[in-house]
Amino acid sequence: RTTLTLDDDLARSLRDEAQRTGQSFRDIVNASLRRGMRRESTGFELPEPPIHSLGLSGEAASISANKLNDLLENEHLARLPGGSV
């Protein structure tokens, strides 16, 4: 087993495809990854997604979006009754 963190729009698309086809989410993810890897081996490349500035400065500007999300999530969980991280 492997844990993946998917962008919300990608996860939604994969869930929609699983529901539409009646296949499991796991099967849809695996098939999608296999298709992507086959394309990579054929030389087909997807364009790089654009990078957008969040307008942050100082220490916040150098932190990754994933790390920022983790910090905010931990802060939120710590504020819940009985919460600790």
PDB file with SEQRES, HELIX, SHEET and CRYST1 records, atoms N, CA, C and O in Angstrom:
SEQRES   1 A   85  ARG THR THR LEU THR LEU ASP ASP ASP LEU ALA ARG SER          
SEQRES   2 A   85  LEU ARG ASP GLU ALA GLN ARG THR GLY GLN SER PHE ARG          
SEQRES   3 A   85  ASP ILE VAL ASN ALA SER LEU ARG ARG GLY MET ARG ARG          
SEQRES   4 A   85  GLU SER THR GLY PHE GLU LEU PRO GLU PRO PRO ILE HIS          
SEQRES   5 A   85  SER LEU GLY LEU SER GLY GLU ALA ALA SER ILE SER ALA          
SEQRES   6 A   85  ASN LYS LEU ASN ASP LEU LEU GLU ASN GLU HIS LEU ALA          
SEQRES   7 A   85  ARG LEU PRO GLY GLY SER VAL                                  
HELIX    1 AA1 ASP A    8  THR A   21  1                                  14    
HELIX    2 AA2 PHE A   25  SER A   41  1                                  17    
HELIX    3 AA3 GLY A   58  SER A   62  5                                   5    
HELIX    4 AA4 ALA A   65  ARG A   79  1                                  15    
CRYST1    1.000    1.000    1.000  90.00  90.00  90.00 P 1           1          
ATOM      1  N   ARG A   1       0.836  -1.194   0.000  1.00  0.00           N  
ATOM      2  CA  ARG A   1       0.000   0.000   0.000  1.00  0.00           C  
ATOM      3  C   ARG A   1       0.866   1.237   0.000  1.00  0.00           C  
ATOM      4  O   ARG A   1       1.953   1.270   0.577  1.00  0.00           O  
ATOM      5  N   THR A   2       0.352   2.253  -0.664  1.00  0.00           N  
ATOM      6  CA  THR A   2       1.037   3.534  -0.731  1.00  0.00           C  
ATOM      7  C   THR A   2       0.004   4.627  -0.526  1.00  0.00           C  
ATOM      8  O   THR A   2      -1.101   4.552  -1.065  1.00  0.00           O  
ATOM      9  N   THR A   3       0.355   5.627   0.241  1.00  0.00           N  
ATOM     10  CA  THR A   3      -0.538   6.762   0.447  1.00  0.00           C  
ATOM     11  C   THR A   3      -0.169   7.859  -0.531  1.00  0.00           C  
ATOM     12  O   THR A   3       0.995   8.247  -0.631  1.00  0.00           O  
ATOM     13  N   LEU A   4      -1.162   8.358  -1.251  1.00  0.00           N  
ATOM     14  CA  LEU A   4      -0.975   9.460  -2.190  1.00  0.00           C  
ATOM     15  C   LEU A   4      -1.824  10.633  -1.749  1.00  0.00           C  
ATOM     16  O   LEU A   4      -2.944  10.453  -1.270  1.00  0.00           O  
ATOM     17  N   THR A   5      -1.300  11.821  -1.908  1.00  0.00           N  
ATOM     18  CA  THR A   5      -2.096  13.020  -1.691  1.00  0.00           C  
ATOM     19  C   THR A   5      -2.408  13.590  -3.066  1.00  0.00           C  
ATOM     20  O   THR A   5      -1.510  14.026  -3.787  1.00  0.00           O  
ATOM     21  N   LEU A   6      -3.679  13.583  -3.420  1.00  0.00           N  
ATOM     22  CA  LEU A   6      -4.119  14.041  -4.735  1.00  0.00           C  
ATOM     23  C   LEU A   6      -4.721  15.432  -4.645  1.00  0.00           C  
ATOM     24  O   LEU A   6      -5.338  15.784  -3.640  1.00  0.00           O  
ATOM     25  N   ASP A   7      -4.544  16.213  -5.683  1.00  0.00           N  
ATOM     26  CA  ASP A   7      -5.242  17.490  -5.764  1.00  0.00           C  
ATOM     27  C   ASP A   7      -6.739  17.204  -5.768  1.00  0.00           C  
ATOM     28  O   ASP A   7      -7.184  16.193  -6.311  1.00  0.00           O  
ATOM     29  N   ASP A   8      -7.516  18.102  -5.158  1.00  0.00           N  
ATOM     30  CA  ASP A   8      -8.959  17.887  -5.030  1.00  0.00           C  
ATOM     31  C   ASP A   8      -9.636  17.651  -6.372  1.00  0.00           C  
ATOM     32  O   ASP A   8     -10.484  16.766  -6.488  1.00  0.00           O  
ATOM     33  N   ASP A   9      -9.269  18.439  -7.399  1.00  0.00           N  
ATOM     34  CA  ASP A   9      -9.924  18.282  -8.692  1.00  0.00           C  
ATOM     35  C   ASP A   9      -9.585  16.940  -9.330  1.00  0.00           C  
ATOM     36  O   ASP A   9     -10.436  16.338  -9.985  1.00  0.00           O  
ATOM     37  N   LEU A  10      -8.365  16.466  -9.149  1.00  0.00           N  
ATOM     38  CA  LEU A  10      -7.962  15.182  -9.694  1.00  0.00           C  
ATOM     39  C   LEU A  10      -8.677  14.040  -8.969  1.00  0.00           C  
ATOM     40  O   LEU A  10      -9.164  13.108  -9.609  1.00  0.00           O  
ATOM     41  N   ALA A  11      -8.741  14.107  -7.663  1.00  0.00           N  
ATOM     42  CA  ALA A  11      -9.430  13.079  -6.886  1.00  0.00           C  
ATOM     43  C   ALA A  11     -10.907  13.024  -7.273  1.00  0.00           C  
ATOM     44  O   ALA A  11     -11.484  11.944  -7.397  1.00  0.00           O  
ATOM     45  N   ARG A  12     -11.507  14.187  -7.461  1.00  0.00           N  
ATOM     46  CA  ARG A  12     -12.922  14.251  -7.850  1.00  0.00           C  
ATOM     47  C   ARG A  12     -13.122  13.596  -9.223  1.00  0.00           C  
ATOM     48  O   ARG A  12     -14.066  12.830  -9.415  1.00  0.00           O  
ATOM     49  N   SER A  13     -12.240  13.897 -10.165  1.00  0.00           N  
ATOM     50  CA  SER A  13     -12.341  13.306 -11.506  1.00  0.00           C  
ATOM     51  C   SER A  13     -12.191  11.791 -11.455  1.00  0.00           C  
ATOM     52  O   SER A  13     -12.912  11.063 -12.137  1.00  0.00           O  
ATOM     53  N   LEU A  14     -11.250  11.324 -10.644  1.00  0.00           N  
ATOM     54  CA  LEU A  14     -11.046   9.880 -10.516  1.00  0.00           C  
ATOM     55  C   LEU A  14     -12.256   9.205  -9.870  1.00  0.00           C  
ATOM     56  O   LEU A  14     -12.666   8.125 -10.295  1.00  0.00           O  
ATOM     57  N   ARG A  15     -12.832   9.843  -8.836  1.00  0.00           N  
ATOM     58  CA  ARG A  15     -14.033   9.284  -8.195  1.00  0.00           C  
ATOM     59  C   ARG A  15     -15.205   9.259  -9.169  1.00  0.00           C  
ATOM     60  O   ARG A  15     -15.958   8.286  -9.222  1.00  0.00           O  
ATOM     61  N   ASP A  16     -15.356  10.344  -9.943  1.00  0.00           N  
ATOM     62  CA  ASP A  16     -16.432  10.403 -10.943  1.00  0.00           C  
ATOM     63  C   ASP A  16     -16.281   9.286 -11.967  1.00  0.00           C  
ATOM     64  O   ASP A  16     -17.261   8.642 -12.342  1.00  0.00           O  
ATOM     65  N   GLU A  17     -15.047   9.058 -12.416  1.00  0.00           N  
ATOM     66  CA  GLU A  17     -14.786   8.002 -13.398  1.00  0.00           C  
ATOM     67  C   GLU A  17     -15.082   6.626 -12.804  1.00  0.00           C  
ATOM     68  O   GLU A  17     -15.642   5.764 -13.481  1.00  0.00           O  
ATOM     69  N   ALA A  18     -14.712   6.421 -11.550  1.00  0.00           N  
ATOM     70  CA  ALA A  18     -14.993   5.147 -10.884  1.00  0.00           C  
ATOM     71  C   ALA A  18     -16.495   4.912 -10.795  1.00  0.00           C  
ATOM     72  O   ALA A  18     -16.972   3.806 -11.047  1.00  0.00           O  
ATOM     73  N   GLN A  19     -17.236   5.954 -10.436  1.00  0.00           N  
ATOM     74  CA  GLN A  19     -18.685   5.820 -10.332  1.00  0.00           C  
ATOM     75  C   GLN A  19     -19.313   5.585 -11.710  1.00  0.00           C  
ATOM     76  O   GLN A  19     -20.221   4.767 -11.854  1.00  0.00           O  
ATOM     77  N   ARG A  20     -18.823   6.308 -12.717  1.00  0.00           N  
ATOM     78  CA  ARG A  20     -19.376   6.191 -14.059  1.00  0.00           C  
ATOM     79  C   ARG A  20     -19.159   4.796 -14.648  1.00  0.00           C  
ATOM     80  O   ARG A  20     -20.035   4.256 -15.324  1.00  0.00           O  
ATOM     81  N   THR A  21     -17.991   4.222 -14.388  1.00  0.00           N  
ATOM     82  CA  THR A  21     -17.646   2.932 -14.981  1.00  0.00           C  
ATOM     83  C   THR A  21     -17.980   1.740 -14.095  1.00  0.00           C  
ATOM     84  O   THR A  21     -17.990   0.600 -14.559  1.00  0.00           O  
ATOM     85  N   GLY A  22     -18.254   2.004 -12.814  1.00  0.00           N  
ATOM     86  CA  GLY A  22     -18.515   0.908 -11.890  1.00  0.00           C  
ATOM     87  C   GLY A  22     -17.246   0.210 -11.410  1.00  0.00           C  
ATOM     88  O   GLY A  22     -17.317  -0.827 -10.751  1.00  0.00           O  
ATOM     89  N   GLN A  23     -16.082   0.780 -11.741  1.00  0.00           N  
ATOM     90  CA  GLN A  23     -14.815   0.221 -11.275  1.00  0.00           C  
ATOM     91  C   GLN A  23     -14.459   0.836  -9.928  1.00  0.00           C  
ATOM     92  O   GLN A  23     -14.997   1.872  -9.536  1.00  0.00           O  
ATOM     93  N   SER A  24     -13.539   0.175  -9.228  1.00  0.00           N  
ATOM     94  CA  SER A  24     -13.110   0.717  -7.943  1.00  0.00           C  
ATOM     95  C   SER A  24     -12.197   1.925  -8.165  1.00  0.00           C  
ATOM     96  O   SER A  24     -11.558   2.060  -9.209  1.00  0.00           O  
ATOM     97  N   PHE A  25     -12.154   2.785  -7.169  1.00  0.00           N  
ATOM     98  CA  PHE A  25     -11.274   3.953  -7.212  1.00  0.00           C  
ATOM     99  C   PHE A  25      -9.832   3.492  -7.426  1.00  0.00           C  
ATOM    100  O   PHE A  25      -9.099   4.078  -8.222  1.00  0.00           O  
ATOM    101  N   ARG A  26      -9.434   2.447  -6.717  1.00  0.00           N  
ATOM    102  CA  ARG A  26      -8.076   1.915  -6.836  1.00  0.00           C  
ATOM    103  C   ARG A  26      -7.771   1.500  -8.277  1.00  0.00           C  
ATOM    104  O   ARG A  26      -6.700   1.809  -8.799  1.00  0.00           O  
ATOM    105  N   ASP A  27      -8.720   0.793  -8.923  1.00  0.00           N  
ATOM    106  CA  ASP A  27      -8.503   0.355 -10.304  1.00  0.00           C  
ATOM    107  C   ASP A  27      -8.378   1.544 -11.256  1.00  0.00           C  
ATOM    108  O   ASP A  27      -7.558   1.527 -12.174  1.00  0.00           O  
ATOM    109  N   ILE A  28      -9.192   2.572 -11.034  1.00  0.00           N  
ATOM    110  CA  ILE A  28      -9.133   3.765 -11.886  1.00  0.00           C  
ATOM    111  C   ILE A  28      -7.790   4.475 -11.715  1.00  0.00           C  
ATOM    112  O   ILE A  28      -7.183   4.895 -12.700  1.00  0.00           O  
ATOM    113  N   VAL A  29      -7.326   4.611 -10.475  1.00  0.00           N  
ATOM    114  CA  VAL A  29      -6.036   5.266 -10.229  1.00  0.00           C  
ATOM    115  C   VAL A  29      -4.911   4.470 -10.885  1.00  0.00           C  
ATOM    116  O   VAL A  29      -4.055   5.044 -11.559  1.00  0.00           O  
ATOM    117  N   ASN A  30      -4.909   3.155 -10.691  1.00  0.00           N  
ATOM    118  CA  ASN A  30      -3.857   2.324 -11.279  1.00  0.00           C  
ATOM    119  C   ASN A  30      -3.868   2.399 -12.801  1.00  0.00           C  
ATOM    120  O   ASN A  30      -2.810   2.525 -13.418  1.00  0.00           O  
ATOM    121  N   ALA A  31      -5.049   2.324 -13.418  1.00  0.00           N  
ATOM    122  CA  ALA A  31      -5.145   2.393 -14.878  1.00  0.00           C  
ATOM    123  C   ALA A  31      -4.667   3.756 -15.388  1.00  0.00           C  
ATOM    124  O   ALA A  31      -3.990   3.836 -16.412  1.00  0.00           O  
ATOM    125  N   SER A  32      -5.017   4.809 -14.679  1.00  0.00           N  
ATOM    126  CA  SER A  32      -4.602   6.155 -15.084  1.00  0.00           C  
ATOM    127  C   SER A  32      -3.088   6.305 -15.001  1.00  0.00           C  
ATOM    128  O   SER A  32      -2.470   6.876 -15.900  1.00  0.00           O  
ATOM    129  N   LEU A  33      -2.492   5.796 -13.933  1.00  0.00           N  
ATOM    130  CA  LEU A  33      -1.039   5.853 -13.794  1.00  0.00           C  
ATOM    131  C   LEU A  33      -0.351   5.035 -14.880  1.00  0.00           C  
ATOM    132  O   LEU A  33       0.656   5.465 -15.443  1.00  0.00           O  
ATOM    133  N   ARG A  34      -0.891   3.867 -15.170  1.00  0.00           N  
ATOM    134  CA  ARG A  34      -0.296   3.031 -16.230  1.00  0.00           C  
ATOM    135  C   ARG A  34      -0.360   3.733 -17.584  1.00  0.00           C  
ATOM    136  O   ARG A  34       0.610   3.718 -18.341  1.00  0.00           O  
ATOM    137  N   ARG A  35      -1.505   4.347 -17.889  1.00  0.00           N  
ATOM    138  CA  ARG A  35      -1.626   5.083 -19.155  1.00  0.00           C  
ATOM    139  C   ARG A  35      -0.604   6.208 -19.212  1.00  0.00           C  
ATOM    140  O   ARG A  35       0.047   6.415 -20.236  1.00  0.00           O  
ATOM    141  N   GLY A  36      -0.467   6.927 -18.117  1.00  0.00           N  
ATOM    142  CA  GLY A  36       0.493   8.022 -18.060  1.00  0.00           C  
ATOM    143  C   GLY A  36       1.917   7.539 -18.238  1.00  0.00           C  
ATOM    144  O   GLY A  36       2.716   8.183 -18.919  1.00  0.00           O  
ATOM    145  N   MET A  37       2.235   6.420 -17.636  1.00  0.00           N  
ATOM    146  CA  MET A  37       3.588   5.886 -17.757  1.00  0.00           C  
ATOM    147  C   MET A  37       3.855   5.375 -19.171  1.00  0.00           C  
ATOM    148  O   MET A  37       4.972   5.502 -19.671  1.00  0.00           O  
ATOM    149  N   ARG A  38       2.846   4.802 -19.818  1.00  0.00           N  
ATOM    150  CA  ARG A  38       3.026   4.366 -21.209  1.00  0.00           C  
ATOM    151  C   ARG A  38       3.264   5.563 -22.106  1.00  0.00           C  
ATOM    152  O   ARG A  38       4.116   5.507 -22.994  1.00  0.00           O  
ATOM    153  N   ARG A  39       2.531   6.642 -21.896  1.00  0.00           N  
ATOM    154  CA  ARG A  39       2.729   7.855 -22.692  1.00  0.00           C  
ATOM    155  C   ARG A  39       4.144   8.386 -22.512  1.00  0.00           C  
ATOM    156  O   ARG A  39       4.788   8.827 -23.463  1.00  0.00           O  
ATOM    157  N   GLU A  40       4.617   8.331 -21.254  1.00  0.00           N  
ATOM    158  CA  GLU A  40       5.975   8.817 -20.969  1.00  0.00           C  
ATOM    159  C   GLU A  40       7.004   8.006 -21.745  1.00  0.00           C  
ATOM    160  O   GLU A  40       7.976   8.558 -22.261  1.00  0.00           O  
ATOM    161  N   SER A  41       6.791   6.703 -21.828  1.00  0.00           N  
ATOM    162  CA  SER A  41       7.759   5.860 -22.519  1.00  0.00           C  
ATOM    163  C   SER A  41       7.687   6.032 -24.038  1.00  0.00           C  
ATOM    164  O   SER A  41       8.613   5.637 -24.746  1.00  0.00           O  
ATOM    165  N   THR A  42       6.611   6.611 -24.538  1.00  0.00           N  
ATOM    166  CA  THR A  42       6.486   6.846 -25.981  1.00  0.00           C  
ATOM    167  C   THR A  42       6.986   8.224 -26.370  1.00  0.00           C  
ATOM    168  O   THR A  42       6.984   8.574 -27.550  1.00  0.00           O  
ATOM    169  N   GLY A  43       7.415   9.011 -25.390  1.00  0.00           N  
ATOM    170  CA  GLY A  43       7.939  10.336 -25.690  1.00  0.00           C  
ATOM    171  C   GLY A  43       6.898  11.439 -25.620  1.00  0.00           C  
ATOM    172  O   GLY A  43       7.236  12.613 -25.771  1.00  0.00           O  
ATOM    173  N   PHE A  44       5.639  11.086 -25.394  1.00  0.00           N  
ATOM    174  CA  PHE A  44       4.592  12.092 -25.260  1.00  0.00           C  
ATOM    175  C   PHE A  44       4.739  12.748 -23.895  1.00  0.00           C  
ATOM    176  O   PHE A  44       4.802  12.062 -22.875  1.00  0.00           O  
ATOM    177  N   GLU A  45       4.793  14.065 -23.876  1.00  0.00           N  
ATOM    178  CA  GLU A  45       4.940  14.766 -22.604  1.00  0.00           C  
ATOM    179  C   GLU A  45       3.826  15.776 -22.424  1.00  0.00           C  
ATOM    180  O   GLU A  45       3.439  16.476 -23.360  1.00  0.00           O  
ATOM    181  N   LEU A  46       3.322  15.838 -21.211  1.00  0.00           N  
ATOM    182  CA  LEU A  46       2.322  16.841 -20.868  1.00  0.00           C  
ATOM    183  C   LEU A  46       3.025  18.160 -20.578  1.00  0.00           C  
ATOM    184  O   LEU A  46       4.144  18.160 -20.067  1.00  0.00           O  
ATOM    185  N   PRO A  47       2.393  19.272 -20.892  1.00  0.00           N  
ATOM    186  CA  PRO A  47       3.010  20.560 -20.567  1.00  0.00           C  
ATOM    187  C   PRO A  47       3.070  20.748 -19.050  1.00  0.00           C  
ATOM    188  O   PRO A  47       2.227  20.232 -18.315  1.00  0.00           O  
ATOM    189  N   GLU A  48       4.063  21.481 -18.600  1.00  0.00           N  
ATOM    190  CA  GLU A  48       4.185  21.785 -17.179  1.00  0.00           C  
ATOM    191  C   GLU A  48       3.046  22.718 -16.768  1.00  0.00           C  
ATOM    192  O   GLU A  48       2.710  23.647 -17.503  1.00  0.00           O  
ATOM    193  N   PRO A  49       2.448  22.473 -15.591  1.00  0.00           N  
ATOM    194  CA  PRO A  49       1.399  23.383 -15.132  1.00  0.00           C  
ATOM    195  C   PRO A  49       1.996  24.745 -14.789  1.00  0.00           C  
ATOM    196  O   PRO A  49       3.163  24.829 -14.407  1.00  0.00           O  
ATOM    197  N   PRO A  50       1.211  25.807 -14.921  1.00  0.00           N  
ATOM    198  CA  PRO A  50       1.738  27.130 -14.598  1.00  0.00           C  
ATOM    199  C   PRO A  50       1.982  27.272 -13.094  1.00  0.00           C  
ATOM    200  O   PRO A  50       1.302  26.646 -12.282  1.00  0.00           O  
ATOM    201  N   ILE A  51       2.939  28.085 -12.746  1.00  0.00           N  
ATOM    202  CA  ILE A  51       3.238  28.370 -11.344  1.00  0.00           C  
ATOM    203  C   ILE A  51       2.719  29.763 -11.045  1.00  0.00           C  
ATOM    204  O   ILE A  51       3.014  30.717 -11.766  1.00  0.00           O  
ATOM    205  N   HIS A  52       1.946  29.872  -9.978  1.00  0.00           N  
ATOM    206  CA  HIS A  52       1.346  31.150  -9.613  1.00  0.00           C  
ATOM    207  C   HIS A  52       1.885  31.614  -8.264  1.00  0.00           C  
ATOM    208  O   HIS A  52       2.029  30.818  -7.336  1.00  0.00           O  
ATOM    209  N   SER A  53       2.174  32.870  -8.167  1.00  0.00           N  
ATOM    210  CA  SER A  53       2.624  33.444  -6.909  1.00  0.00           C  
ATOM    211  C   SER A  53       1.426  33.600  -5.976  1.00  0.00           C  
ATOM    212  O   SER A  53       0.349  34.023  -6.398  1.00  0.00           O  
ATOM    213  N   LEU A  54       1.623  33.257  -4.719  1.00  0.00           N  
ATOM    214  CA  LEU A  54       0.570  33.441  -3.719  1.00  0.00           C  
ATOM    215  C   LEU A  54       0.643  34.817  -3.073  1.00  0.00           C  
ATOM    216  O   LEU A  54      -0.191  35.161  -2.235  1.00  0.00           O  
ATOM    217  N   GLY A  55       1.634  35.597  -3.462  1.00  0.00           N  
ATOM    218  CA  GLY A  55       1.782  36.931  -2.905  1.00  0.00           C  
ATOM    219  C   GLY A  55       2.269  36.937  -1.468  1.00  0.00           C  
ATOM    220  O   GLY A  55       2.062  37.914  -0.749  1.00  0.00           O  
ATOM    221  N   LEU A  56       2.915  35.855  -1.037  1.00  0.00           N  
ATOM    222  CA  LEU A  56       3.415  35.758   0.322  1.00  0.00           C  
ATOM    223  C   LEU A  56       4.824  36.343   0.400  1.00  0.00           C  
ATOM    224  O   LEU A  56       5.534  36.420  -0.603  1.00  0.00           O  
ATOM    225  N   SER A  57       5.209  36.749   1.590  1.00  0.00           N  
ATOM    226  CA  SER A  57       6.554  37.290   1.758  1.00  0.00           C  
ATOM    227  C   SER A  57       7.196  36.667   2.984  1.00  0.00           C  
ATOM    228  O   SER A  57       6.531  36.012   3.787  1.00  0.00           O  
ATOM    229  N   GLY A  58       8.482  36.877   3.114  1.00  0.00           N  
ATOM    230  CA  GLY A  58       9.209  36.378   4.272  1.00  0.00           C  
ATOM    231  C   GLY A  58       9.256  34.862   4.303  1.00  0.00           C  
ATOM    232  O   GLY A  58       9.350  34.214   3.260  1.00  0.00           O  
ATOM    233  N   GLU A  59       9.191  34.296   5.506  1.00  0.00           N  
ATOM    234  CA  GLU A  59       9.296  32.853   5.698  1.00  0.00           C  
ATOM    235  C   GLU A  59       8.177  32.103   4.983  1.00  0.00           C  
ATOM    236  O   GLU A  59       8.397  31.008   4.464  1.00  0.00           O  
ATOM    237  N   ALA A  60       6.998  32.676   4.953  1.00  0.00           N  
ATOM    238  CA  ALA A  60       5.851  32.013   4.309  1.00  0.00           C  
ATOM    239  C   ALA A  60       6.069  31.811   2.820  1.00  0.00           C  
ATOM    240  O   ALA A  60       5.528  30.866   2.245  1.00  0.00           O  
ATOM    241  N   ALA A  61       6.854  32.678   2.177  1.00  0.00           N  
ATOM    242  CA  ALA A  61       7.083  32.579   0.741  1.00  0.00           C  
ATOM    243  C   ALA A  61       7.964  31.392   0.382  1.00  0.00           C  
ATOM    244  O   ALA A  61       7.900  30.903  -0.746  1.00  0.00           O  
ATOM    245  N   SER A  62       8.789  30.914   1.318  1.00  0.00           N  
ATOM    246  CA  SER A  62       9.718  29.842   0.998  1.00  0.00           C  
ATOM    247  C   SER A  62       9.197  28.463   1.389  1.00  0.00           C  
ATOM    248  O   SER A  62       9.889  27.468   1.170  1.00  0.00           O  
ATOM    249  N   ILE A  63       8.012  28.378   1.953  1.00  0.00           N  
ATOM    250  CA  ILE A  63       7.473  27.095   2.393  1.00  0.00           C  
ATOM    251  C   ILE A  63       6.657  26.474   1.254  1.00  0.00           C  
ATOM    252  O   ILE A  63       5.990  27.189   0.506  1.00  0.00           O  
ATOM    253  N   SER A  64       6.710  25.166   1.126  1.00  0.00           N  
ATOM    254  CA  SER A  64       5.944  24.502   0.076  1.00  0.00           C  
ATOM    255  C   SER A  64       4.459  24.518   0.440  1.00  0.00           C  
ATOM    256  O   SER A  64       4.092  24.621   1.611  1.00  0.00           O  
ATOM    257  N   ALA A  65       3.629  24.415  -0.574  1.00  0.00           N  
ATOM    258  CA  ALA A  65       2.180  24.402  -0.352  1.00  0.00           C  
ATOM    259  C   ALA A  65       1.783  23.209   0.507  1.00  0.00           C  
ATOM    260  O   ALA A  65       0.907  23.333   1.362  1.00  0.00           O  
ATOM    261  N   ASN A  66       2.410  22.056   0.296  1.00  0.00           N  
ATOM    262  CA  ASN A  66       2.085  20.872   1.096  1.00  0.00           C  
ATOM    263  C   ASN A  66       2.456  21.073   2.555  1.00  0.00           C  
ATOM    264  O   ASN A  66       1.691  20.711   3.450  1.00  0.00           O  
ATOM    265  N   LYS A  67       3.630  21.649   2.799  1.00  0.00           N  
ATOM    266  CA  LYS A  67       4.062  21.891   4.171  1.00  0.00           C  
ATOM    267  C   LYS A  67       3.142  22.905   4.844  1.00  0.00           C  
ATOM    268  O   LYS A  67       2.777  22.741   6.008  1.00  0.00           O  
ATOM    269  N   LEU A  68       2.770  23.949   4.115  1.00  0.00           N  
ATOM    270  CA  LEU A  68       1.847  24.946   4.644  1.00  0.00           C  
ATOM    271  C   LEU A  68       0.510  24.296   4.996  1.00  0.00           C  
ATOM    272  O   LEU A  68      -0.059  24.574   6.051  1.00  0.00           O  
ATOM    273  N   ASN A  69       0.010  23.429   4.110  1.00  0.00           N  
ATOM    274  CA  ASN A  69      -1.240  22.725   4.372  1.00  0.00           C  
ATOM    275  C   ASN A  69      -1.121  21.870   5.633  1.00  0.00           C  
ATOM    276  O   ASN A  69      -2.030  21.859   6.463  1.00  0.00           O  
ATOM    277  N   ASP A  70      -0.001  21.151   5.778  1.00  0.00           N  
ATOM    278  CA  ASP A  70       0.207  20.323   6.967  1.00  0.00           C  
ATOM    279  C   ASP A  70       0.202  21.167   8.231  1.00  0.00           C  
ATOM    280  O   ASP A  70      -0.423  20.794   9.224  1.00  0.00           O  
ATOM    281  N   LEU A  71       0.892  22.299   8.206  1.00  0.00           N  
ATOM    282  CA  LEU A  71       0.942  23.172   9.379  1.00  0.00           C  
ATOM    283  C   LEU A  71      -0.434  23.707   9.746  1.00  0.00           C  
ATOM    284  O   LEU A  71      -0.804  23.740  10.920  1.00  0.00           O  
ATOM    285  N   LEU A  72      -1.195  24.128   8.728  1.00  0.00           N  
ATOM    286  CA  LEU A  72      -2.541  24.647   8.985  1.00  0.00           C  
ATOM    287  C   LEU A  72      -3.470  23.554   9.504  1.00  0.00           C  
ATOM    288  O   LEU A  72      -4.281  23.794  10.398  1.00  0.00           O  
ATOM    289  N   GLU A  73      -3.350  22.350   8.939  1.00  0.00           N  
ATOM    290  CA  GLU A  73      -4.180  21.236   9.390  1.00  0.00           C  
ATOM    291  C   GLU A  73      -3.859  20.873  10.836  1.00  0.00           C  
ATOM    292  O   GLU A  73      -4.765  20.635  11.635  1.00  0.00           O  
ATOM    293  N   ASN A  74      -2.562  20.832  11.174  1.00  0.00           N  
ATOM    294  CA  ASN A  74      -2.165  20.527  12.553  1.00  0.00           C  
ATOM    295  C   ASN A  74      -2.677  21.583  13.518  1.00  0.00           C  
ATOM    296  O   ASN A  74      -3.132  21.262  14.615  1.00  0.00           O  
ATOM    297  N   GLU A  75      -2.601  22.847  13.105  1.00  0.00           N  
ATOM    298  CA  GLU A  75      -3.101  23.936  13.943  1.00  0.00           C  
ATOM    299  C   GLU A  75      -4.607  23.785  14.168  1.00  0.00           C  
ATOM    300  O   GLU A  75      -5.095  23.969  15.283  1.00  0.00           O  
ATOM    301  N   HIS A  76      -5.329  23.453  13.115  1.00  0.00           N  
ATOM    302  CA  HIS A  76      -6.777  23.269  13.213  1.00  0.00           C  
ATOM    303  C   HIS A  76      -7.104  22.094  14.160  1.00  0.00           C  
ATOM    304  O   HIS A  76      -7.970  22.214  15.026  1.00  0.00           O  
ATOM    305  N   LEU A  77      -6.403  20.961  13.985  1.00  0.00           N  
ATOM    306  CA  LEU A  77      -6.662  19.796  14.824  1.00  0.00           C  
ATOM    307  C   LEU A  77      -6.334  20.073  16.285  1.00  0.00           C  
ATOM    308  O   LEU A  77      -7.016  19.567  17.176  1.00  0.00           O  
ATOM    309  N   ALA A  78      -5.311  20.859  16.540  1.00  0.00           N  
ATOM    310  CA  ALA A  78      -4.931  21.181  17.912  1.00  0.00           C  
ATOM    311  C   ALA A  78      -5.995  22.031  18.600  1.00  0.00           C  
ATOM    312  O   ALA A  78      -6.106  22.016  19.826  1.00  0.00           O  
ATOM    313  N   ARG A  79      -6.773  22.768  17.820  1.00  0.00           N  
ATOM    314  CA  ARG A  79      -7.806  23.638  18.393  1.00  0.00           C  
ATOM    315  C   ARG A  79      -9.096  22.886  18.698  1.00  0.00           C  
ATOM    316  O   ARG A  79      -9.948  23.395  19.426  1.00  0.00           O  
ATOM    317  N   LEU A  80      -9.251  21.695  18.156  1.00  0.00           N  
ATOM    318  CA  LEU A  80     -10.454  20.903  18.415  1.00  0.00           C  
ATOM    319  C   LEU A  80     -10.466  20.432  19.860  1.00  0.00           C  
ATOM    320  O   LEU A  80      -9.404  20.250  20.456  1.00  0.00           O  
ATOM    321  N   PRO A  81     -11.665  20.230  20.442  1.00  0.00           N  
ATOM    322  CA  PRO A  81     -11.730  19.726  21.826  1.00  0.00           C  
ATOM    323  C   PRO A  81     -10.959  18.417  21.956  1.00  0.00           C  
ATOM    324  O   PRO A  81     -11.199  17.467  21.211  1.00  0.00           O  
ATOM    325  N   GLY A  82     -10.036  18.376  22.904  1.00  0.00           N  
ATOM    326  CA  GLY A  82      -9.224  17.177  23.119  1.00  0.00           C  
ATOM    327  C   GLY A  82      -8.165  16.980  22.058  1.00  0.00           C  
ATOM    328  O   GLY A  82      -7.490  15.951  22.023  1.00  0.00           O  
ATOM    329  N   GLY A  83      -8.020  17.972  21.190  1.00  0.00           N  
ATOM    330  CA  GLY A  83      -7.064  17.828  20.079  1.00  0.00           C  
ATOM    331  C   GLY A  83      -5.650  18.090  20.505  1.00  0.00           C  
ATOM    332  O   GLY A  83      -5.363  18.980  21.305  1.00  0.00           O  
ATOM    333  N   SER A  84      -4.785  17.297  19.954  1.00  0.00           N  
ATOM    334  CA  SER A  84      -3.353  17.511  20.133  1.00  0.00           C  
ATOM    335  C   SER A  84      -2.651  16.915  18.951  1.00  0.00           C  
ATOM    336  O   SER A  84      -3.103  15.919  18.385  1.00  0.00           O  
ATOM    337  N   VAL A  85      -1.545  17.519  18.572  1.00  0.00           N  
ATOM    338  CA  VAL A  85      -0.786  17.034  17.418  1.00  0.00           C  
ATOM    339  C   VAL A  85       0.633  16.778  17.831  1.00  0.00           C  
ATOM    340  O   VAL A  85       1.450  16.363  17.010  1.00  0.00           O  
TER     341      VAL A  85                                                      
END                                                                             
